[in-house]
């Protein structure tokens, strides 16, 4: 599998993890839609507007855990990474 496909797969896992969490904290409506609680909206709007280096350590750790998934893939498949880099050059 190409590096791009492997990275895309990891990104999909990250997105899927986020969506599972998002639905778990929302209120399911009778029509199948979801309502996001106002405190979550406020928190996430704050996080969207905040640079990583000014987030709390807890918030940073959450982002680091997701980044670790990408780093793990890259470190486990160094030959594929090298091959992709050579292809680009």
BAFI-550695 format. One record per residue (C-alpha): x, y, z; residue in three letters. Coordinates in steps of 0.2 Angstrom, whole numbers, plus 5000, padded with zeros to 4 digits. Layout:
XYZALA...
This chain:
500050005000UNK500750174996UNK501150295010UNK499850415005UNK498550275007UNK499250225024UNK499250405030UNK497450435023UNK496950275033UNK497650345049UNK496750515046UNK495150425043UNK495350335060UNK495750495068UNK494150575060UNK493150415065UNK493750425083UNK493250615083UNK491450575076UNK491150435088UNK491550555102UNK490550695095UNK488950595093UNK489250525111UNK489150695119UNK487750755108UNK485850745110UNK485050625097UNK483350705091UNK481850605086UNK482150645068UNK483950565068UNK484850735069UNK485950785084UNK486050935095UNK487750985101UNK487651055119UNK488051235121UNK489551205132UNK490351095119UNK490051225106UNK490851365116UNK492351255121UNK492651195103UNK492451375096UNK493751425109UNK494951285103UNK494751325085UNK495251505088UNK496751455099UNK498451415093UNK499151255098UNK500551325109UNK499251425120UNK498151275123UNK498051195140UNK499251045143UNK497750935143UNK497151005126UNK498850985119UNK499050805125UNK497450765116UNK498150835100UNK499850745103UNK498950575105UNK498250595088UNK499850655080UNK500650505088UNK499650395077UNK500450475061UNK502150465069UNK501950275073UNK501450235055UNK502950335048UNK504150255060UNK503550085057UNK503650095038UNK505350195035UNK505650105019UNK504050165011UNK504350345018UNK506050345010UNK505350274994UNK504050414993UNK505350544997UNK506550484983UNK505050474971UNK504750664975UNK506550714972UNK
